[in-house]
Amino acid sequence: MLRRIILLLLALPTLAFAQLAPPPVAARAWLLLDVGSGQVLTAENPDQRIEPASLTKLMTAYLAFAAVKGKTLSLDQTIPVSPKAWKAPGSKMFIEPQTPVTVKELLHGMIVQSGNDACVALAEAIAGSEEAFAQLMNKEAARLGLKNTHFENATGLPHPSHLTTVRDLSVLATALIRDFPEFYSIYSVKEYTYNKIKQPNRNRLLFLDPTVDGVKTGHTDSAGYCLIASAKRNDRRLLSVVVGTTSDSVRAQESQKLLNWGYLAYDTVKVYSANQAVTEPRVWKGKENTVKAGFLNDFVLSVPKGDADKLKANVVSQQPLLAPIAKGQQIGTLQLSLGDKAIGEYPLVAIDEVPQAGWFGRLWDALRLWIKNL
C-alpha cells in the first residue's frame, strides 16, 4: 500500500506551491525527493534520458542484495574471478584471477570503491554472464516501474542504449533503501582496503555532512559528474539526484545545496496514522453496516514550512459499497489540497474486513437499495 502511494506521488508534477524558491543547480538534470512522502520537491529535466554512468551500480547492488537475501548467494561465499572481471576497464577494486574473493568483499568493492571488476564478478556469480545479468536488470527495472530505463551492462560503462532518467534513479534508490536496510549502511563507509590498496568513497558529502549516509557517485566523459545523495535529519530522509555536472566538487556542492533547501523549505507532516479511520462509509449486504477507511501505514506529506494548517481533505467513497470487503481493498479516494491548489488523490483502503451478511441480511439490503434508487 505504501509503495503504491509513493508511486502515485512520484507520478505527480513537481510541487509548485513552495514559498521558498528552489536554488539554481549547475547540472544537466536533477531531482529532489522526500523519501518518506514520495514527493518530488523540485526537479529539472526529470524525464530526460541520460547516461547513468556508475549510478548503474545501484541496480547491480539491488540484485546482489536480493540474491543474498534469497540465499542464492552468501556473504562468505568465495567467487572465482574471470578474465573478463579482472580486465574490466575503468574504476577497480583490483581483484585477481588467482585470488578468490568473497561476496561481502565484492559488495564493498562495488559500493565504496566503485569497482567495475566487482560488478562483473557479481553479475557472473548471479546470472552466469554479464549479458544475462543485464536482462535481469531490465526485468527488475520494469517491476520497479522504471519507465525510461534500459541497462546494457552491470557497470555503467557507456553504451548508446544504456540510459535512464533522474526520476527513475530516484525510484531505484528509494527501493534500495526501503527493501535492503540491512545492507544500506555500506553506502556510508568512507574507505575500503582490498588487495592492500586503500580507496576512499568518492561521495564527498560523506566527509562534509554528518547527516549524509549515501548513496553513489558516477562519472564518464560523456555523462559528466553525477551523484545520488541521501541525508537523514530528525527522522526525515531526503534524496537528491544530480547528473551532468562539470567536476567532483560541483556535484557535491549542488547536491548539498538541494538537500539544504529541501530541509529549509519543507516540513514533513503525518496527515493520518496507520489504521486511523479517515471516514466510515456505509456498507451494504455485510455483517457490519460500516467499515473504517484509511491507510495501512502512516500517511505523510511534505508541505511548505508553516503551511500544514492549510491542508484540506475531501473524501470520495465508492457507493454503493457491497460486502464482502477485504482488508486493504480500495474503497475510496482522499483528495488533498493546500489552500486552493490541488496536491493529489490517494487511495483509501479498508482497515478491517467485512464479511457478507446471511441470506436474509443480503435480501433486506437489496430491497433497501432498490427503494433508495427509485
C-alpha positions as CSV (number, residue, x, y, z in Angstrom):
1,M,0.0,0.0,0.0
2,L,2.8,2.5,1.0
3,R,4.6,1.6,-2.2
4,R,1.5,2.3,-4.3
5,I,1.1,5.7,-2.7
6,I,4.8,6.6,-3.3
7,L,4.5,5.6,-7.0
8,L,1.4,7.8,-7.3
9,L,3.2,10.7,-5.7
10,L,6.2,10.3,-8.0
11,A,3.9,10.5,-11.0
12,L,2.6,13.9,-9.9
13,P,4.1,17.1,-11.2
14,T,6.7,18.7,-9.1
15,L,5.1,20.6,-6.2
16,A,4.5,24.2,-7.3
17,F,3.4,25.8,-4.1
18,A,6.7,26.1,-2.2
19,Q,7.1,29.6,-0.7
20,L,10.9,29.5,-0.8
21,A,12.1,29.2,-4.5
22,P,14.5,26.3,-5.2
23,P,18.1,27.2,-5.9
24,P,19.7,27.3,-9.3
25,V,21.6,24.0,-9.9
26,A,24.6,23.7,-12.3
27,A,23.7,20.3,-13.7
28,R,22.2,18.7,-16.8
29,A,19.2,17.3,-14.8
30,W,18.3,17.0,-11.2
31,L,15.6,16.0,-8.7
32,L,15.0,16.3,-5.0
33,L,12.8,13.7,-3.4
34,D,11.2,13.5,0.1
35,V,11.6,9.7,0.6
36,G,9.0,9.5,3.4
37,S,6.2,11.1,1.4
38,G,7.5,10.1,-2.0
39,Q,7.0,13.7,-3.2
40,V,9.3,15.4,-5.8
41,L,10.1,18.7,-4.2
42,T,11.9,20.2,-7.2
43,A,13.3,18.9,-10.5
44,E,14.8,19.9,-13.8
45,N,14.5,17.6,-16.8
46,P,13.4,14.7,-14.6
47,D,12.3,12.5,-17.5
48,Q,15.1,13.4,-20.0
49,R,17.1,10.2,-20.8
50,I,20.7,10.5,-19.6
51,E,23.7,8.2,-19.1
52,P,23.8,6.9,-15.6
53,A,27.5,6.0,-15.5
54,S,28.3,4.3,-12.2
55,L,24.8,5.1,-10.8
56,T,24.0,1.9,-12.7
57,K,25.6,0.1,-9.8
58,L,22.5,0.8,-7.7
59,M,20.7,-1.8,-9.8
60,T,23.7,-4.2,-9.7
61,A,23.7,-3.9,-5.9
62,Y,19.9,-4.3,-5.7
63,L,20.0,-7.6,-7.5
64,A,23.1,-8.7,-5.4
65,F,21.3,-7.8,-2.2
66,A,18.3,-9.7,-3.3
67,A,20.5,-12.8,-4.1
68,V,22.0,-12.7,-0.6
69,K,18.6,-12.2,1.0
70,G,17.1,-15.0,-1.1
71,K,20.1,-17.3,-0.2
72,T,21.3,-17.9,-3.7
73,L,24.5,-16.2,-2.6
74,S,26.0,-15.9,0.8
75,L,28.2,-13.1,2.1
76,D,31.0,-15.6,3.0
77,Q,30.8,-17.4,-0.4
78,T,34.0,-17.1,-2.5
79,I,33.6,-16.1,-6.1
80,P,36.2,-17.0,-8.8
81,V,37.5,-14.1,-10.8
82,S,37.1,-14.5,-14.5
83,P,39.4,-12.8,-17.0
84,K,36.6,-10.5,-18.1
85,A,36.1,-9.3,-14.5
86,W,39.8,-8.9,-14.0
87,K,40.2,-6.9,-17.2
88,A,37.1,-4.7,-16.7
89,P,38.0,-1.1,-17.7
90,G,37.5,1.9,-15.5
91,S,37.5,2.1,-11.7
92,K,38.6,-1.1,-9.9
93,M,38.8,-2.8,-6.6
94,F,41.8,-4.8,-8.0
95,I,40.6,-8.4,-7.8
96,E,42.8,-11.0,-9.4
97,P,42.1,-14.3,-11.1
98,Q,44.3,-16.4,-8.8
99,T,42.7,-15.0,-5.7
100,P,39.0,-15.9,-5.0
101,V,37.1,-13.1,-3.4
102,T,34.0,-13.2,-1.1
103,V,30.6,-11.7,-1.9
104,K,31.0,-9.4,1.1
105,E,34.3,-8.1,-0.3
106,L,32.8,-7.6,-3.7
107,L,29.9,-5.6,-2.3
108,H,32.2,-3.3,-0.5
109,G,34.4,-3.0,-3.6
110,M,31.5,-2.2,-5.8
111,I,29.8,0.3,-3.4
112,V,32.8,2.1,-1.7
113,Q,35.4,1.8,-4.4
114,S,33.0,1.7,-7.4
115,G,34.9,-1.2,-8.8
116,N,33.7,-2.3,-12.3
117,D,35.6,-5.5,-11.8
118,A,33.5,-6.2,-8.7
119,C,30.3,-5.6,-10.7
120,V,31.2,-8.0,-13.4
121,A,32.2,-10.7,-10.9
122,L,28.9,-10.3,-9.0
123,A,27.0,-10.4,-12.3
124,E,28.6,-13.6,-13.4
125,A,28.0,-15.2,-10.0
126,I,24.3,-14.3,-10.1
127,A,23.4,-14.9,-13.8
128,G,26.4,-16.7,-15.3
129,S,27.4,-13.8,-17.6
130,E,27.1,-10.0,-17.6
131,E,24.9,-10.2,-20.6
132,A,22.4,-12.4,-18.8
133,F,22.6,-10.2,-15.8
134,A,21.7,-7.2,-17.8
135,Q,18.5,-9.0,-18.8
136,L,17.7,-9.5,-15.1
137,M,18.5,-5.8,-14.5
138,N,15.9,-4.8,-17.1
139,K,13.3,-7.2,-15.8
140,E,13.8,-5.7,-12.3
141,A,13.6,-2.2,-13.7
142,A,10.2,-3.0,-15.3
143,R,9.0,-4.4,-12.0
144,L,10.0,-1.3,-10.1
145,G,8.3,0.9,-12.6
146,L,11.5,2.5,-14.1
147,K,9.7,3.5,-17.3
148,N,12.6,5.2,-19.1
149,T,15.5,2.9,-18.1
150,H,17.4,0.4,-20.1
151,F,20.6,-1.4,-19.0
152,E,23.3,-3.0,-21.2
153,N,25.8,-3.8,-18.5
154,A,26.4,-4.0,-14.8
155,T,29.0,-1.3,-14.5
156,G,27.6,1.8,-16.3
157,L,30.3,2.0,-18.9
158,P,28.9,4.0,-21.9
159,H,26.6,2.3,-24.4
160,P,24.2,4.1,-26.8
161,S,21.2,2.1,-25.3
162,H,22.3,2.3,-21.6
163,L,20.1,5.1,-20.4
164,T,17.8,6.2,-17.6
165,T,16.4,9.4,-16.0
166,V,16.8,11.1,-12.7
167,R,13.2,10.3,-11.8
168,D,13.9,6.6,-12.4
169,L,17.1,6.8,-10.5
170,S,15.2,8.3,-7.5
171,V,12.7,5.4,-7.6
172,L,15.6,2.9,-7.7
173,A,17.5,4.5,-4.9
174,T,14.3,4.7,-2.8
175,A,13.6,1.0,-3.4
176,L,17.2,0.0,-2.4
177,I,16.9,2.0,0.9
178,R,13.5,0.6,1.6
179,D,14.0,-3.1,0.6
180,F,17.5,-3.7,1.9
181,P,18.1,-1.6,5.1
182,E,20.4,-4.3,6.4
183,F,22.9,-3.5,3.6
184,Y,22.4,0.2,3.2
185,S,25.0,1.0,5.8
186,I,27.7,0.0,3.3
187,Y,26.9,3.2,1.4
188,S,28.2,5.3,4.3
189,V,31.6,3.5,4.6
190,K,34.2,6.2,3.9
191,E,37.1,4.0,2.7
192,Y,37.8,0.4,2.0
193,T,41.0,-1.6,1.6
194,Y,41.3,-4.7,-0.7
195,N,44.5,-6.3,-2.0
196,K,46.4,-3.9,0.2
197,I,45.0,-0.9,-1.8
198,K,43.0,1.6,0.2
199,Q,40.5,3.7,-1.7
200,P,38.2,6.4,-0.4
201,N,34.5,6.6,-1.1
202,R,34.1,9.2,-3.9
203,N,31.0,10.7,-2.3
204,R,32.5,13.9,-0.8
205,L,29.3,14.6,1.2
206,L,30.0,11.7,3.5
207,F,33.0,13.7,4.7
208,L,31.3,17.1,4.8
209,D,27.8,16.5,6.1
210,P,27.3,14.0,9.0
211,T,23.6,13.6,8.1
212,V,24.5,12.2,4.6
213,D,24.7,8.4,4.6
214,G,24.9,7.6,0.9
215,V,24.4,6.9,-1.9
216,K,26.5,6.7,-5.1
217,T,28.7,8.7,-7.4
218,G,29.2,8.3,-11.2
219,H,31.4,9.7,-13.9
220,T,32.2,9.2,-17.5
221,D,33.4,11.8,-20.0
222,S,30.0,11.8,-21.7
223,A,27.8,11.6,-18.6
224,G,29.7,14.2,-16.6
225,Y,30.0,14.0,-12.8
226,C,26.8,12.5,-11.1
227,L,25.7,11.9,-7.6
228,I,22.8,10.4,-5.8
229,A,23.0,11.7,-2.2
230,S,20.7,11.0,0.7
231,A,20.5,12.6,4.1
232,K,18.5,11.9,7.2
233,R,17.8,14.7,9.7
234,N,15.3,14.3,12.6
235,D,13.9,11.0,11.1
236,R,13.2,12.8,7.8
237,R,15.1,11.5,4.7
238,L,15.7,13.5,1.5
239,L,17.3,12.2,-1.6
240,S,18.9,14.2,-4.4
241,V,19.8,13.1,-7.9
242,V,22.2,15.4,-9.8
243,V,23.7,14.4,-13.1
244,G,25.9,16.1,-15.7
245,T,28.0,18.4,-13.6
246,T,31.5,19.6,-14.5
247,S,33.5,18.2,-11.6
248,D,33.6,16.1,-8.5
249,S,33.4,19.2,-6.3
250,V,30.5,20.7,-8.2
251,R,28.3,17.6,-8.0
252,A,28.9,17.6,-4.2
253,Q,28.2,21.3,-3.9
254,E,25.0,21.2,-6.0
255,S,23.7,18.1,-4.2
256,Q,24.3,19.8,-0.8
257,K,22.5,22.9,-2.0
258,L,19.4,20.9,-2.9
259,L,19.3,18.9,0.3
260,N,19.7,22.0,2.5
261,W,16.9,23.8,0.5
262,G,14.6,20.8,1.0
263,Y,15.0,20.8,4.7
264,L,14.7,24.5,5.0
265,A,11.7,25.0,2.7
266,Y,9.5,22.0,3.7
267,D,8.1,20.1,6.6
268,T,7.0,16.5,6.6
269,V,3.6,16.2,8.2
270,K,1.9,13.0,9.3
271,V,-1.6,13.6,7.9
272,Y,-3.0,10.3,9.2
273,S,-1.7,7.5,11.3
274,A,-1.6,3.9,10.3
275,N,-5.1,2.3,10.7
276,Q,-6.7,5.6,11.6
277,A,-10.2,5.9,10.3
278,V,-10.4,8.8,7.8
279,T,-14.0,8.0,7.2
280,E,-16.5,5.2,7.8
281,P,-18.7,4.7,4.7
282,R,-21.9,2.7,4.7
283,V,-21.6,-1.0,3.7
284,W,-24.5,-2.9,2.1
285,K,-25.1,-6.7,2.4
286,G,-22.4,-7.1,5.1
287,K,-22.3,-8.3,8.7
288,E,-21.3,-4.7,9.6
289,N,-23.1,-1.6,8.4
290,T,-19.9,0.5,8.1
291,V,-16.2,0.0,7.5
292,K,-13.2,2.1,8.6
293,A,-11.4,3.5,5.6
294,G,-7.9,4.9,5.9
295,F,-4.2,3.9,5.3
296,L,-2.4,0.7,6.5
297,N,0.8,2.7,7.0
298,D,1.4,6.3,8.3
299,F,0.4,8.7,5.5
300,V,3.0,11.6,5.5
301,L,3.1,14.6,3.2
302,S,5.7,17.3,2.5
303,V,4.3,20.9,2.8
304,P,5.9,24.3,2.7
305,K,7.2,25.2,6.2
306,G,4.4,26.7,8.3
307,D,1.6,25.7,5.9
308,A,0.4,22.4,7.5
309,D,-2.7,24.1,8.8
310,K,-3.8,25.0,5.2
311,L,-4.2,21.3,4.2
312,K,-7.8,20.5,3.1
313,A,-9.1,17.0,2.6
314,N,-12.1,15.7,0.7
315,V,-13.2,12.1,0.8
316,V,-14.9,10.4,-2.2
317,S,-16.2,6.9,-1.3
318,Q,-17.3,4.2,-3.6
319,Q,-21.1,3.8,-3.5
320,P,-22.9,1.5,-3.2
321,L,-20.2,-0.3,-1.2
322,L,-21.1,-4.0,-1.2
323,A,-19.7,-6.8,1.1
324,P,-17.6,-8.8,1.2
325,I,-14.8,-6.3,1.7
326,A,-11.2,-7.4,2.2
327,K,-8.7,-5.6,4.4
328,G,-6.6,-3.4,2.2
329,Q,-9.2,-3.2,-0.6
330,Q,-9.6,0.3,-2.0
331,I,-12.9,1.7,-1.1
332,G,-12.5,5.4,-1.6
333,T,-10.2,8.3,-2.5
334,L,-8.7,11.1,-0.5
335,Q,-8.4,14.4,-2.4
336,L,-5.9,16.8,-0.8
337,S,-5.3,20.4,-1.5
338,L,-3.2,23.2,0.1
339,G,-5.2,26.3,0.1
340,D,-6.8,26.4,-3.4
341,K,-4.1,24.3,-5.0
342,A,-4.7,20.6,-5.5
343,I,-1.9,18.2,-4.3
344,G,-3.2,14.9,-5.5
345,E,-5.5,12.0,-4.9
346,Y,-4.7,9.0,-2.7
347,P,-6.4,5.6,-2.4
348,L,-8.3,4.9,0.9
349,V,-8.5,1.2,1.8
350,A,-10.5,-0.9,4.2
351,I,-8.7,-1.1,7.5
352,D,-10.8,-4.2,8.5
353,E,-12.6,-6.9,6.5
354,V,-16.4,-7.0,6.3
355,P,-17.8,-10.5,5.5
356,Q,-21.1,-10.9,3.7
357,A,-24.3,-11.0,5.8
358,G,-26.6,-14.0,5.8
359,W,-29.2,-14.5,3.1
360,F,-31.8,-12.5,4.9
361,G,-29.5,-9.6,5.5
362,R,-28.4,-9.5,1.9
363,L,-32.0,-9.7,0.7
364,W,-33.1,-6.9,3.1
365,D,-30.3,-4.6,1.9
366,A,-31.0,-5.5,-1.7
367,L,-34.6,-4.3,-1.1
368,R,-33.4,-1.1,0.6
369,L,-31.0,-0.3,-2.2
370,W,-33.8,-0.9,-4.8
371,I,-36.1,1.6,-2.9
372,K,-33.2,4.0,-2.4
373,N,-32.5,4.1,-6.2
374,L,-36.2,4.6,-7.2
